[in-house]
Amino acid sequence: MSDQTNSNSWEQNILRDIALESIKEQRRKRRWGIFFKLLVVAYFSYFIWLTVADRYASPTASTKSHTALIDIKGGIFDDSTSAAADTVAAGLRSAFTDKNTKGIILRINSPGGSPVQASYIYNEIQRLKQTRKDIKVYAVCTDLCASAAYYVAAAADEIYANPASMVGSIGVMMNGFGFVDTMQKVGVERRLLTSGAHKGIMDPFSPMQEYDKQHIQSLLDNVHDLFIKDVQQGRGKRLRETSDIFSGTIWTGIQAKELGLIDNFGSSGYVAREIIKCPDIVDYTIKPNYLEKLASRFGASFAGELTSQLGSNSHLS
């Protein structure tokens, strides 16, 4: 009887220990779960705070005379993080409305982009210059200032570059791909239905029709004429119009100066110090907020750019 009692007691102790350990383990998991949930909440709260602070902070505010700087980097497209027309225009408006701004520098390093975005920026510069005629706008071309980027630069009162900068490329192009022969070789039939004779224009899987080619060429010529007109207006008599000045050719800074595409050589620091006579530079570039940076990091911008490049697209070149 005693042995039976001891055996039952031993089994009960084991079961009790197992039950207690299970309860302890569940409590530990619950505590760690709460900890990690709080950590995630804290992280996202901090992230949101940074985003709000980044959006409403005024890092460009200055209480003394200064030269305003706005960077235009990368492709000038509507979905660009820093070179879209709305973004550049916002920086320009902030610089023009600051009573301590003595001059504005557009520091440009861009291969070009959308003629529409470039035209928006060009027109906004021209408009803002009329609101404060005491402020001049200077474009400083660094490595590359081509096509749509030069379109923007042409709105400035003066353009500076490095002798080795690549400048110009005043032209327009539309590109795409044709897969008609490839489809025939692999035995794929294209089925395209439209409710308009030319609705499938530039379809990469259909042969290009002569009408389509001529119509697209007329569109490009039309946009090219607008580009040329604005460059002529911006540069005026300084521009030496040769037979190939508007051919889409790109030039070095030395050649660009000879052609009147730029006024002189100099960096942003040089222009602020020697031309504007105000060496203190305040950056008015609108920076992307943290949410935009995160989206860019995960490839949202890359995906959008890839999609636009795979299809037919139009841009200054």
N, C-alpha and C positions, 0 to 999 in steps of 0.2 A: 504493500500500500504506500509505503514511504517512497519506494523507487518510482512508482507511478506518479506521485505528487511532484517529486523533484523533476521528472521528465516534462510534465505539463508546465511547471514553473519556468523551466529552461526555454521551452518553445514560446511561452508567452513573452519572456524577456526579449527573445530574438525578434519576434513580431513587433513588439513595442519599439525596439531600437530601429527596426527598418521603417516603421511608420513615422517615428520622430525624425529620422534622417531624411525621409521623403518630404516631410513638412518643411524642414530646414532648407532643402534644395529648392522647393517651390518658392519659399520666401526669398532665397538668394536670386533666383531667376526673376522674380517680381521686382526686387530692388534694382537689379541691373537693367531690366526693361524700362522701369521708370527713369533711371539715370540716362539711358540712351535717348529716350523720348524727350527728356528735358534738354539734352545736349543738341538734338536736332532742332527743337523749338528755338533754343538760344542762338544756334547757328543761323537759322533763317531770319530770326528777328534782327540779328546783327547785319545780315546781308541786306534786308529791306531798309534798315536804317542807313547803311552806306549808300544805297541807291537813292533814297530821298535826299540825303545830305549832298550827294554828288549832283543831283538835279537842281537843288535850290541854293547851293553854295555860290558865292560870288568871288572866286579866286582872282578875277581880273580887276576887281575894284582897286583904284589907286587914288591917292590924295595929292599927287604931284604930277607935273607934266611928264608925258611918256610917249614912246612910239608904240603903237598897237601892232601886234603880230598875229596873223592868221595863217595856219598851215593848211595847204591843200595837198594831200598825199594819196597816191593810188588812183584807181580808176574813178572817173567822175560819173557815177550812176545814181539813180534814185535810191537804191538800197545800200549805197556806200555808208560806212559808219562815220566818216569824217569829211568826205568830199561831195556829198549830195548837195544840191542847190539850197535846200531849206537849211541845212546845217551851216553851210558857208555864209548864207545870207543872215542867219541869226548872229553869227560872230561879227559880221560887218556892221549890223545895226547897233550892237552893243558898243563897238568901237567908235562909231560915228556919234552916238548919243552921249558918250563920256566927254565932259567938258575939258578934261585934262589931256585928251588925245591931241597930239600935234602932227601926227602923220600915221599912215597905215601901210604896213608891208604885207603883201600876199606872198608867202614863201611857197613856191610851187615845185613839186616833184611828182609828175604824173605823166603817164603815156597817153592820156586822153580819155574818151568815153562818149557819153551821150551828147549829141548836139543840142538837145532840148535843155538838159541840165546846165550845159555851158552857157546857153543863151539866157537862161534865167539869171544866172550869176552875173553875166555881163550887163544885163539890163538893170539889175539891182545896184550894181556899182555905179552905173551912170545916174541912176535916180538919186542915190545917197549923196553923190558928189554935188548935186544941185541943192541939197538941204544944208550943206556946210561947205561953202566954197573956200574956206580957209584951210581945209584938210585935203591933202593930196594923197593919192593911192599909188604905191610903188609895187610892181611885181618883181620878185627876185626868183629867177629860175635856177634851180640847183642842178641835179644830174640830168633831168629830163623834163621838158616842157613842150609837149607835142600835141597836135590836133586840138581836141577840146580844151586841153590845158592852156594851149596858146590862145585859143578863143577867149578864155577868161582873162589871160594876161593882157590881151589887147585893149581891155577896158581901163587899164591903169594909166595914170598920167605919164609914167616912165617905166621902162622895163630894164632890169639889170640881169646879168648872167655871168657865169664863169666862161673863160675862153674855151674850155672843153665841154661845156654844157651842150646837150642836144636840143635844138629849138626848131619850131616850125611845124612841118607836116600839115600844111593847110590843104586838106582834102577830105573826102567822105568815101566810105566804102560800106558795102553790105556783103556779108559772106555766108556761106552755107556749104552743104555737101550734096552730091548727087550719087545715088546708089542704083540707077537704072540698070546698068550693065551687070552689076553684082547680082541683082535680083534675077536677071535672066539666066545667069550662069548656075545659080543654085535652084532654079525652077520655082521661084516665088512669084505669084500673081498679085499685082497691085489693084485694089478695089477702092476707088475714090469717087464718092458721089457728092455733087455740089448743086446748089440752086442758083448758081451764077457762073457764067462762062469762064471767069478768071478768079473764082473764089479759091482755087487750089494753087494760086501763084506761089512760086518758090518751093513747091512741095518737093522734097528731096528724092522721092520715089517715083516721080513722074518726069518725063522729058521736058526740058525747058522750051517753051514756045517763043517764037520771035516777038510776038506782041508783048509777052511778059517781060522779056529782056529789055525791049525798048521802053516799056512803061517804068520799070525799076530804074533804068538809066536816067529817065527824065526826073524821077523823084530825087535821085542822088545829085543830079545837076542843080535842081532847085535848092536843096539844102546847101550845096557848095556855094551857090550864088549868095545865099544869106550869110554864110561864113565869111566870104570874101568882102561883102559889103560892110560887115561889122569890123573886120580887121582894117579896112581902108578908113573907116570912120575913126577908129581908135588911134591908128598910127598917123593918119593925115599925110602931110608932105614929107615926113621922115621916111616913109616907105619907098624904096626904090623898086618899082615894079618891072621885073624882068620876065622873060618868056616862061620861066619855070618857077616863079615865086609862089604861084598858087597851084602847083602841080602835085602837091602832096609830098614833096621832097623835104627831108629833114636836114638841118644845117648845124654846124658847130657854132659855138658862141662867137668865134672870130668871123665866120662867114655871115652869121645873123646880124652882126654889127655893121658889116659892109652893106648889107641889104636893107638896113633900117628896121629889121625885125626887133632889135633891142637898141637901147640908147647907150649903154656903157657896161663896163665890167664892175662887179662888186657883190659882196655878200650882204646878208641881212644886217650884220653888225656895221658894215661900212655905210650902208644907206642910212641907218639910224644915226650914226655918229657924224658922218660927213655931209649928207644930203639934207636930212630932216633936222639935223643939229640937236637931236635929243637922244642920247645914247641909252637912256633907261628904257628897256623893252618890257612890255606887259603882254602876256599871251592871251588872246581872245578866242583862241580856237575852241570850238565846242567839242568837248571830249565825250565819247560814248559812255553811257552809264554802265554800272556793273551788270545789269541784266543783259544789255546788248553785248558786253564783252563775253559773258558766259555763253550766250547764243552763238556768238562768233566762234568761240573756242570749240563748241560741239559741232561746228561745221554748217550752221544754217546759212551763213553768207556764201560758203563754198558751194553748197548745194544749189543756191539760187543762181550763182554765177555759172555753174556747170550747165544748168538747164538752159540759161540764155545763150550760152555758147554753142550748145549742141543744135539748137534751132537756128534759123536764119535771124541775123540781127543787124542793126544799123548803128554805126558810130563813126565819129570823126577819126580820120587817120592821115 
